Amino acid sequence: MAAKSSIPDIDAQIEKLRERRRTMIAKSAERFARAATKSGLAEMEIPDEELDAVFDEIAARFRKAEKKGTAGATASPRRSADRGTGTTAAVSHDG
């Protein structure tokens, strides 16, 4: 038989989950900031609307790959050897 949880126990669990959520968001933000800095995007003046559109495209690409079950295989072959130079980030995606 499962023990009944008290309201303070539930409140403590909620607070732990909120803290865990904050930590996960911060780690995710740091990860993207590192990638933006490494690629040279952090130094470019790109309007937020353009960044949002590009990230939407990237997300769609990886969601599509996840559905096919090839998320890791799709991303790796497209990386160039000079990835860290920042030159690839300047390529226009206007079509």
Steps between C-alpha positions, in 0.01 A plus 500: 500500500636840402554753776290812480701814419449805712458848358842613630660194335335585169604866535860390559490277191360787293777733618766237417353463151493877451866522598583211268314681219694822564827307490409326175403830337825663611711210367313510170555875469872457574523227235344719232708799605819294462390385153414856395835629622695217339329551164537877506125568526538673834704780340258556211214745515213279386141610565312282746236421238765353270654298781157367595435395140837327469455315829152393388655356182766318700242360741283380210801329344582312818137414574475354150820302559371375838187366335720309257722383785816655356549818706871444564578375151339801333693769687854362499582466129404864430761645734806639328857475622523877554184513713656707778613788278166676484500513120215255456270711715511786249335296222162639399196273524269727304430236240 
